[in-house]
């Protein structure tokens, strides 16, 4: 049992990690994050500490050093096996050593080994990484520090015993026996409007009158119960930018680090008329996680809906918002998967009703999180002519085979787009961002008090609206200078998305010091052109952030190429290792190693190994350890625990006795009946065509009797038109704050009313306002 008293691990051993201090430096759209971890050996013997922790999926680790007493040792990047051997050799000869390596299964999990700390000795380990910041729906830029590492679900039959697999020791999030501090310095070409967070912050402090530089800190006392999220807001966010970073003085010209690198940031603005044009075609596949952990609450705190309940409400909204003429299907997955229909069906009143009935019965009862098989099944089905395939993937988990999943999505990228949703603290950024990136879609993260519905509707808007396509990038540089792209070519940019491209500038021009780039693309069949100038003689000393992100982009492309060829294409792995060593950026085939030779004397005593516990969110928001696991209680808990642990480990957690049966691990947990939201109630009554019917259930939502609703109907108006106008007036009068949730529902209703060619719409709207006590204008409704 987990017994967190003072600084102890699961096995009642002292924890050598004391604190983590994080410094963030943001330059426009990219950030450098520096973490310092303080260790102390309070035991009587030499110690090895192992710490497994998450980083953002797009991050590039670029520096690693250790300080013992007053001596600092800076790590170097080496081929992974060579680094592991050097680490083991150092420990066996009594030296101090530090090893940092990426997990073999997932690029967003790292393992840090701190070896041979003598009794009473202190050591501080510093780790730097660079990352791009993701754009949010409201133009904010998101930086996430994953403080929570969720259990990775390892699919059956996969080898979990491989050397690079990260073994994780976990404790409940509030009981983590070390502290976290964070400070950020933000600078931008445009003024900084504000900085927000899901955790308490100290006030924002501007450093200049232009407000282009500021500092902000995390308030003391962070509990590790959530990922730390910073949201940055700049003015003039849609201006494209090109930043050139000077070469590293010590590097050889012609190499990546020895040449300048340019970063092009593109964030197209979409005109209003484009935003309002919608397609009525498409095959919409909603792939929903039904593993045991989906029974966890959306956020900690009283009255929080569980994740599967929120997914049900989201599916209701999505189904009601689909256009007539499209096709759809819903697939639930866990250890196995289930489809609502054997193949995608045409959207109609009949198929929508049938799907909604199945959504109501949907439970988190399918065990663990295996995404690979349902995706293989989807890709084996032929695409429908003139119905572009759009995949919506909802999951709260991590999988042990992230790279395999991403490779499968990339192989099928030409046939579909994928919109992904990471639910709750600790959902894998590598998985969620990766599938969206590979399939030219968009990734969303639903954390803290976020609601799933508006984020899902925003992605549906991306799927239904025109996107930026036919993108061409032309570099114009003086004679003697050549441009080598480091990023794969851009295929698509959605409204609200930003694209970043990196390129290496080789050679020198005798006279000209200016270059430019021309970006052309098509939006709603209209050509758009942007030209940006940049200096070929950039300012020195910028910390090499742009170079390292460019190197990481190229390394990721080469790693995918190597996996696709199954290692058969010669030279790809060697090129990754060479690039990783040269740029000092982590890769799947390299690791950081630092050895402190000290005074050359071997350390005395047996070397103890200590696992530093990682915060894990408690299932259901409460500790499993205090729960009695007698027969009657076990059934309801077991299905939740099953998704996290093996049966043997789950039995330990649940304190099972010898009469534990296999079926205890298959019974679905009981669900409580929540109070129904009137908005969802109204939407559930809408017909697939977009209209409402005058009925008792509609009157109930409008807080009227059937008679009160029917009486003021203008004489010549059809009952269905009157009911639909009333629903629209109620939405615009009573639920404007949730407009993102119901925008498509309203658009369908307006289209349906217009198709009826009603002469007295104004009279209807006026009568509806009088009945419901609002003052909504006809133009506001879009009529």
C-alpha angles and dihedrals in degrees: 000000000000107000109179105190112149118318101343137128128226089281093051092258124142115263113231096201110091108171146351121216118190128196119189125197113191122195109185106292099357134064140199113212120197118191125188118196118197117210131186130182107219094172133095095244136056111275143213115201122199119197122182113194142163129246128184110282093239095048124120115208105217109166136030127175140160131211120204112184103318097333120097121201116195114210124231128213115248138166105287101244092045090051092049091050092048090050093051091046091051093051094047091052090051097253126135115251140175126203128187119186139168117241114257092228104043131026092213097062123077134185120213119194119193108192137200103000105176118229111285093009123136125210133180120206120200123200126183127192135173125216143172117243117238120232117237129212091264094050092261119139115232126215113182126192105195104221092166124067111196120206110272112233108228111207116235115269095022117122108255094171099071118129097248096049112117113233108208128210111198139192131180109283097245092053100059105137098216134066135238129212125179135187127176133200112200126194126172139170085236128053116275109240099188146323122228134182143185086232127061112276133196111241120288112258118206115212099197140027093248087061090226092125129048144152130219135175138202111250114249123267103049109181101204088235092127144016112273109244126191119192116197123196123198132182119244091022095165095064109111114233136199118197122186119202121202122243121265105265094222095048126095115259110248092037120101094254092040094058131062115262125211124210116203116197118196123186108165121207114224118218117236094247090056091049091055097050113095134186121229094203132087146095106248116200116187110199110191130190110235097174120134094262090065085079089070116106118264089241138356114269137071122304096019115154116235118252096248089051090052089048090053091052090047092052089051090055094044093049093048091048098053117112122246110257097040129108128232148175137179123221122190118199141188124128084337131015137234129197123209090218129023087238136359113295132207113264110252139137090269098049092041092053091047092050093047091054090054091046089057089056095046114122137177091252107120101093120227133013114269112159101164099075098049089048091051088051092050093048091049090062114088117247116249117246113258091001108103110213115244118185122201112194120192119186139149094195150084123230129211092227102052094142092052090051092049092049091052091050091048092050089055097037093112093063102049150010122237127212111191133196125199108203122205135348115324101020106154112267090196091057100039097042092036099057091046092049094047093048097041092247134118132266125218129188120207109200140148111358093345117133119225096216102069091045092051091048091050090054090047087055089054089050093049100039129074114268132206106272140163090048117184126180118197120187117208112197133159123265112284094034122096130190124221114189113226095186128070113253116278114250105176142359121195128208106281094022128116125207124204122197127188128202136177119231112211128187133015136268119223096219119000118077096179129086131176141198127214118206118193127181143154124244120183087344090303118120117234126190131191127182123194129185125211137180119252089205101062127182115277128242106033095150093257092264093141093047092050094048089048089051091048091051092052092043091052092051091049092047090054090048090051092051092046090053089045089232091300096114105086122232100017096102090043090051091052091050092047092048092045093050093044096048096035089232122139122248139174090264100045140058138194115249130185125178124190108202092193115181092330095250117132114242115251124231136035115307111242121207118218125188111212107221118241120214113258123186111243116247111256088006091280132092115267091206096074094051121107111232102203116148099270095049096041097071095060094044099041096069090054095047093044092071091057106040145026113264090257093051091043089054089053092050092047093043089234119193126219094276092069109133130199092244090063084073095056106049115108117240117251115256126217120227109246125209107266118245109234090224092057089044091055093046092049088059095056117107121235088251091059101256133114128220123227101249142138093262091057091048089052092056090049088051091239137111120255089251093051090052097046098044102069094048109128108250100241095045124102115242093237092052090049092050091048093050090049091051091051093048090050092050094049094039101042109020107038092128090063095046092125088063097052105028095110093042088056093045090054090049092050091048090050093050091048090051089056089060092221114190098200103049092131091055090049093051091048092049090046091052091050092049096047098034097241134123102217115161121229090236091054089059090053092243 
